[in-house]
Amino acid sequence: MAIKIGIDIMGGDFAPQATVHGAILAQAVFNNDATTVLIGDEATILNTLKQLGADVSKFEIVHASQNIAMHEHPTKALVQKPDSSISVGLKLLKEDKIQAFSSTGNTGAALVGSMQTIRAIQGVIRPCITSVLPKENGGISLILDVGTNADCKPDVLYQFGMLGSVYSNILTGNKNPKVALLNIGEEAEKGNLVSQSAHQLMKDSKDFNFVGNVEGRDLFNDKADVLVCEGFTGNIVLKTAEAFYSLIKRRNRSDDYFDRFNYELYGGTPILGVNGTVMIGHGISSPEAIKNMLIHSKQVAEAKLHEKIKEVFS
């Protein structure tokens, strides 16, 4: 039976046109290997498919009468809108009616909803999200967390090393990725108290290949494959990288390396540490970005990432 990939059609700054268009592009890539399930207001979905000249028979549509807007408080919105596209999508995932759920809508609602519906994997203190950083040598590294957990205790940072190591293995095929702690110096005693304590926990780890501290100047070289930090720092790093890419584009410069900073190429990131494949994407996602998010959702679901994380934490 073909795998089913659900998408929140109502989420994102340019929904439903961008989300439906991205789903059409992804389904063309999937062909018969997967079915894209469009979750949202049925009349809106059908009308948008018609506008874009798509074959409705290639998709499944699940009606959701409500939508959680970007500005809404996640917990309150999930309670007040039980038939939102995010809530419905996560329920379908829990019931295994879809094998992955993707959204470019309210990230907080997707995270809180995941915790309430499919729950965190036993042993995971705090699920997190990641971002890809292109390496100058052609590879990629992961940085986590990038915004879900602004403050973290040392044991949470240690677990990020575990989560990032498993995900890096799936992304790159590297069975022993190098895990580093992002810090203000390479020495073990550098950084704030949290960083120093995290280093002490990580230095003798048998759970991942810890290579020590790295500094900001090492973000794009080959010193590490997984960069661990709290979400406050990670989000600043991510937004700074996005800003530099935008600056380069505005100046009409083209470079093979810097072109790899285009978020559209990666589409989205899984929430690491929950019992299922939940992918979140940028609110400003274009159809191309949404296509790539759905393709990556299929890859992560087929790789059974959450099952591999369960094995590590069992």
C-alpha positions in Angstrom: 0.0 0.0 0.0 1.3 3.4 -1.0 2.4 5.7 1.9 0.1 8.7 2.6 1.6 12.1 3.3 -0.8 14.6 4.8 -0.5 18.4 4.4 -2.2 21.3 6.2 -3.6 23.2 3.2 -4.7 26.1 5.4 -1.4 26.9 7.0 1.2 29.5 5.8 1.2 33.1 4.6 0.3 32.1 1.0 -2.3 29.4 1.7 -4.2 27.8 0.1 -2.6 28.6 -3.3 1.0 27.9 -2.4 0.1 24.8 -0.3 -2.1 23.2 -3.0 0.4 24.1 -5.8 3.2 22.6 -3.7 1.2 19.4 -3.2 0.5 19.2 -6.9 4.3 19.4 -7.6 5.1 16.8 -5.0 2.4 14.4 -6.2 3.9 14.5 -9.7 7.2 13.4 -8.1 5.5 10.7 -6.0 3.5 9.3 -8.9 2.2 6.0 -7.5 4.7 5.7 -4.7 2.7 7.9 -2.3 -0.6 9.7 -2.0 -0.9 13.3 -0.9 -3.7 13.9 1.5 -5.0 17.5 1.5 -6.4 18.6 4.9 -8.5 21.7 5.2 -11.7 23.3 4.0 -12.9 20.9 1.3 -14.6 23.6 -0.9 -11.5 25.8 -0.8 -9.3 22.8 -1.7 -11.5 21.7 -4.6 -11.7 25.3 -5.9 -7.9 25.8 -5.7 -7.2 22.5 -7.4 -9.6 23.5 -10.2 -8.0 26.9 -10.6 -4.6 25.3 -10.9 -5.8 22.7 -13.4 -5.0 19.7 -11.3 -6.5 16.2 -11.5 -8.6 15.9 -8.3 -8.5 12.1 -8.5 -4.8 12.0 -7.7 -5.4 13.4 -4.2 -7.3 12.5 -1.0 -9.2 15.3 0.7 -10.0 15.4 4.4 -12.3 18.2 5.4 -11.3 20.4 8.4 -13.7 23.3 9.1 -11.3 25.4 11.2 -7.9 27.0 10.8 -5.3 28.2 13.4 -3.9 31.5 12.3 -0.2 32.4 12.7 -0.9 34.9 15.5 -3.0 32.7 17.7 -1.8 31.3 21.0 -1.1 27.6 20.3 -2.6 26.0 23.4 -5.8 28.1 23.4 -6.3 27.7 19.7 -6.0 23.9 19.9 -8.7 23.8 22.6 -11.0 26.3 20.8 -10.6 24.8 17.4 -10.7 21.0 17.7 -11.5 20.7 14.0 -8.6 22.8 12.8 -6.5 21.4 9.9 -3.5 20.9 12.3 -5.7 19.0 14.9 -7.3 16.9 12.2 -3.9 16.1 10.6 -2.3 15.0 13.8 -5.4 12.8 14.6 -5.0 11.1 11.3 -1.3 10.6 12.0 -2.1 9.1 15.4 -4.6 6.7 13.8 -2.0 5.8 11.1 -4.4 7.0 8.4 -1.5 9.0 7.2 2.2 8.2 7.8 3.5 11.9 7.9 1.9 15.3 8.5 3.3 18.5 7.2 2.4 22.1 7.9 3.7 25.6 7.2 1.2 27.1 9.6 1.4 27.9 13.3 4.6 26.2 14.4 3.7 26.4 18.1 0.3 24.7 17.4 2.0 21.9 15.5 4.4 21.3 18.3 1.9 21.5 21.2 -0.6 19.5 19.2 2.1 16.8 18.6 2.8 16.6 22.3 -0.9 16.3 23.1 -1.9 13.9 20.3 1.0 11.6 19.4 3.1 12.4 22.5 6.8 12.6 23.0 8.9 9.5 22.8 9.4 8.0 26.3 12.6 9.4 27.7 12.8 12.5 25.5 12.7 15.6 27.8 12.0 18.2 25.1 11.4 17.5 21.4 13.1 20.0 19.1 13.5 21.2 15.6 16.6 21.5 13.4 18.0 23.3 10.4 20.4 22.3 7.7 23.6 24.3 7.3 25.5 23.8 4.0 29.2 22.9 4.5 31.8 24.5 2.2 33.1 21.0 1.2 29.7 20.1 -0.3 28.2 18.3 2.7 25.6 19.4 5.2 25.5 19.8 9.0 22.5 20.0 11.4 22.0 22.7 14.0 19.5 22.1 16.9 17.5 23.4 18.5 16.6 26.4 16.3 13.7 27.9 18.2 11.5 25.4 20.0 13.4 25.6 23.4 14.8 29.0 24.1 16.3 27.9 27.4 17.8 24.4 28.0 19.4 22.6 30.8 22.5 20.5 30.2 20.7 17.2 30.1 18.4 18.6 27.4 21.4 19.7 25.3 22.9 16.2 25.8 19.7 14.7 24.4 19.9 17.1 21.4 23.2 15.4 20.6 21.4 12.0 20.6 18.5 13.3 18.5 20.7 15.1 16.0 23.0 12.1 15.6 20.1 9.8 14.6 18.7 12.4 12.2 22.1 13.2 10.6 22.6 9.5 10.0 19.3 9.3 8.0 20.0 12.5 6.1 23.6 11.8 5.1 24.2 8.1 5.6 27.0 8.9 8.0 26.8 6.2 10.7 29.1 8.1 13.2 28.4 11.8 12.8 30.6 14.3 14.7 28.6 16.0 17.4 29.8 19.4 18.8 28.6 21.9 21.3 28.3 25.4 19.9 30.2 27.7 22.3 32.3 30.9 22.5 35.6 28.9 22.6 36.9 25.5 22.0 38.2 24.9 25.6 36.0 22.8 27.9 35.8 25.5 30.5 34.6 28.2 28.1 31.0 29.4 27.9 28.2 30.0 30.4 27.4 27.5 33.2 25.0 25.6 31.1 27.5 25.1 28.3 30.2 24.1 30.7 27.9 21.5 32.4 26.7 20.2 29.0 30.3 19.7 27.9 31.0 17.7 31.1 28.0 15.4 30.3 28.9 15.0 26.6 32.7 14.5 26.9 32.4 10.8 27.8 29.3 10.0 25.9 28.7 6.5 24.6 25.5 7.7 22.9 27.1 9.8 20.2 30.5 10.9 18.8 31.3 14.0 20.7 34.1 16.1 19.3 34.1 19.0 21.7 33.2 22.7 21.4 33.1 24.6 18.2 32.8 28.3 17.6 30.6 30.4 15.3 33.4 30.4 12.7 33.1 26.6 12.4 29.4 26.6 11.4 30.1 25.9 7.8 33.3 23.8 7.8 33.8 20.1 8.5 34.6 20.2 12.2 31.1 18.9 13.1 28.1 17.2 11.5 25.7 18.1 14.3 25.9 21.4 16.2 24.1 21.5 19.5 22.8 24.7 21.1 19.7 26.0 22.9 16.9 27.3 20.6 17.7 31.0 21.4 21.2 30.8 19.9 20.1 28.4 17.1 17.3 30.6 15.9 19.7 33.6 15.7 22.2 31.6 13.7 19.4 30.4 11.3 17.9 33.9 10.8 21.4 35.4 10.3 22.2 32.8 7.6 18.8 33.5 5.9 19.6 37.3 6.0 23.0 36.8 4.4 21.4 34.7 1.6 18.8 37.4 1.0 21.5 40.1 0.9 23.5 38.1 -1.7 20.3 37.6 -3.8 19.4 41.3 -3.7 22.8 42.2 -5.0 22.3 39.8 -8.0 25.3 37.7 -7.0 25.3 34.0 -7.8 27.5 31.4 -6.2 27.2 27.7 -6.1 27.9 27.5 -2.4 25.7 30.3 -1.2 22.9 29.2 -3.5 22.6 26.2 -1.2 21.4 28.5 1.6 18.0 28.8 -0.1 15.5 27.4 2.3 13.3 26.2 -0.6 15.8 23.4 -1.3 15.1 21.8 2.1 11.4 22.6 2.6 11.0 21.7 6.2 12.3 19.9 9.3 10.8 17.1 11.4 10.0 17.6 15.1 12.5 15.3 16.6 11.4 13.3 19.6 7.7 12.7 19.0 5.9 9.5 18.1 5.5 10.1 14.4 6.6 12.1 11.4 5.5 15.7 11.8 7.2 18.2 9.5 7.1 21.9 9.8 8.0 24.5 7.2 8.6 28.2 6.9 5.4 30.3 7.0 6.5 32.1 3.8 7.0 28.8 1.9 6.7 28.9 -1.9 5.2 26.0 -3.8 8.7 24.8 -4.5 9.5 24.8 -0.8 6.3 22.9 0.0 7.0 20.3 -2.7 10.4 19.7 -1.1 8.9 19.6 2.4 6.5 16.8 1.3 9.3 14.9 -0.5 11.4 15.1 2.7 8.3 14.0 4.8 8.1 10.9 2.7 11.8 10.2 3.1 11.7 10.6 6.9 8.5 8.5 7.2 10.0 5.7 5.1 13.2 5.8 7.1 11.1 5.4 10.3 13.1 8.2 12.1 10.9 8.2 15.2 11.3 4.4 15.5 15.1 4.7 15.4 14.9 7.5 18.0 12.8 5.2 20.2 15.5 2.5 19.9 18.2 4.9 21.1 16.1 6.1 24.1 14.8 2.6 25.1 
